[in-house]
Amino acid sequence: MADDTKTAEGKEYSRREFITGIGGLGAGAVFGGLIVKGFMLPDEVYAIPASEGYLLVDTKKCGGCESCMLACSLAHTGRSNINLSRIQITQNPFGKFPNDMAQIQCRQCPYPACIDACPTGAMHAESEFGNVRMVDEGKCIGCERCVNACPFTPSRVQWNFEDRHAQKCDLCANAPHWNKDGGPNGSQACIELCPMKAISFTPTVPAQSDAGYVVNLRNSHWGNLMFPTT
């Protein structure tokens, strides 16, 4: 049997391209007779452009005040609710500095599993805002596949339980309550509101590791206060 399939227009695709193309849509949709043309990939390689912006957090500089979470929630939803924040801080009361606290921000993955898992295209790389990975809320059907697909714990994609759609950090590109332009070429609420200046922006893809992005945003003044500078 030939290892290819055809569209209605007669164009050939390899089976690997076809299976990759349907992705999160699932075999049931194909066997049920539904083939969405938008998922058929004519190219052998399906690449998502790299994001033009990333958030970096200095774990040793963060004070755990959660100002970034409140700012994020307020900028995006108009409500101050840390449960609606797209950046999360986790604290372990039994841990020792600096491992007693972690800042959880979206890594704008080069190969985003959340986009690959989304069956509707709601999760996408937005070219208008420097290919930031973001959610088109109008297309989100609430399946939460993107939440479960994120390889990190906790997931960098959250379920907005009040507005009933998936959400994630978009570098404030789509933050209607933020009074400045966001995205890679703009400002981010969490960076500007952090009293410790523990969050920064970079246009360069950081080194990826399970431990997160290791960054030092401290200067000599921290040594004068008896805080570590390395």
N, C-alpha and C positions, 0 to 999 in steps of 0.2 A: 504494500500500500504506500502510495506516495506520501511523504511527510510534508504536506502542505494543505491549506484550505483556501477558499476563495470567498470574496465578498460578492454582493449582488452585482457589482460592476465587473466582476471577473478578475480582479487583481489578486495575485497570489501572495500568501503570507506563510511563513514557516509555522509549525505548531508551537514552537517556543515563543515566537512573537505573538501568536494568538492568545496563549495562556497568560503571558505577561501582560498583554493588553487588557484582558478582562479583569485582572488583578482582584480587588476586593469585591467585584460584582458577583463572583461565585459561579460555579458550574451550573447550579440550578437554573439560573437565568438563561444560560445557553441551551440547556436541555429542554427548557420550557418554551423555547422558540424566540427568546428575546436576545437579540444581539445589538448592542449599542455601538453605532458606528464610531463614536468618539473614542472608544476604547481600543479600536483596532490600530495597531502601531505599524506603519509601513517601514520604519527604520529598524536596523538590527540593534541599535543602542538607543535607549530612551534616557536622556540626561536632563537633570533639573539644574538650572544655573545656580551657582553658589550665591548665598546671601551676601549683600554688601555691608552688613553690620552685625555686631555681636556684643553682648553684655559681658563684662568681666566683673567679678566680685572678689574683693580681698577678704577672705575668711577671718584673718587675724585682726582686721581693722573694723569689721562689723560689730556693732554694739547690741544687736538683737532687738532694736527698738520697734521694728516693724513699720517704720515710717514709709519705707518703700512699698510695702503691701497696701497700706492705706492710700498712698498717692496713686498707685496703679489702679486700684478699685475705683477711686473717685474720678480719675481721668477717663476711664473707659465706660463706667456705668452711671456716674453721677452719685454713687452711694459709697460711703466709707464702710466697707465690709471686707475684712481680711480674707474671708472665705471666697471672695470674688476676685482676688488678686491673681495676676498671671505670673508674678514672682513670689516664691514661697520661702519662708525661713523655718527650718526645723531645729528644735533644741532638745538636747538630751541632758536631763538634770543629773545623770550619773556619769556623764562624760567629763573629760579633762580638756582644758584649753590646749590647742584650738579645735579639738575634735568634738567639743560639746555643742557645736552649732554648725549648720550648713545652710548655704544660700542656694536655692533651687531656681535656676533660670533656664529658659529655653536655649538650647545650643545652636539653633538654626542649622540643623544637621546638613552636611553636604549630601547625604543620601537619606532624606527624611522618610522614615517608615510611616509617619502619620499621613503624609500625602499619598504614599503608595496604597495605604489601607482605605482611604476615603472613596466610596463608590459613586459619589455625586460630583466631585470636583470642588466641593466646598473648601477643603483644605488644599491650598495651592501656594505657589511661589508668585508673589505679586510683582510683576515687572515694573509697574508704575512706582513702586516703593523699593527699588533696589533688590528685588527677588526675595524679600522677607517672607518667610513662611507664615501664612495667616489664614483666617477662616472667613469665608463668605457666609455670613449668618443666614442669609436668605436661602442658601442652598443646603444648609445643614439639616439633616433629617433625624438627628438624635440617635444614631445607631451606636455612637461611642467607640467605633472601631479605631479611630485615631487615638483616643485616650488609651486604649488597651495595646495599641501597636507601638507606642513610645517605648524604647528600650531602657529608659531610665526609671528609677524609683525614687520619689514618686513621679508620676507621669508629668512631663512638661506641658501636656495638653490637659486642660481641666474641663469638667462639665459644669456649665453655669446653671445651677439648679433653680435660679430665679427666672432667668430669661429663656431657659430651655434650649441651649445650643452649646456646642463645643467652643472653647476659647483658648488662646495661647498668646504669648508675648509677640507683639507685632512692632516692637520698638516705638510704640505710640504712633504708628503710621495711621491707624484708624482709632484715634482716641477723641471722640466728639466733645468731651468736656475739658480737654487740655487746650489752653489758650495759645499754644505755639505749634508750629509745624513739627510733626514727628518724622519717624522713619530714619534711614541711615544718614540723610543729610539735614536732619532736624534735631530736636531736643527730646529727651526722654524724662518723664516725670520722676521715675525712681532715682535717676542720677542726680537731678537737680534738688530733690527733696531729702536726700540722704544727709543727715547732719554730720556723719563721720567721713563723708566723701569716700565711701568704701566701694562704690560702683562706678565703673567707667565704660566707655564705648571704644570699640576698635573696628576698623573696616577690614582688618586682616583675619583670615580664618585662624583661630587659636588651635594649639595642639590638642587633639581629642584624647581624653583618657577617662577611665571610670571614676577617678577621683575629682574630676571637674577641671576647670581652668585654673591653674595655679598662677596667681598674679600678686605682685607686691606694690601697693599704692601708698606705702608709708614713706615718710621722709625723716630727716634727722630730729625733728621736733618730737617724734614718737619716742626716741631714745631718751630725751630729756624728761619725759613723763614716765620713764622706766617700763615702757612697752617695747616688745621686740621689733626690731627693724629688719629682720631677715626671716 
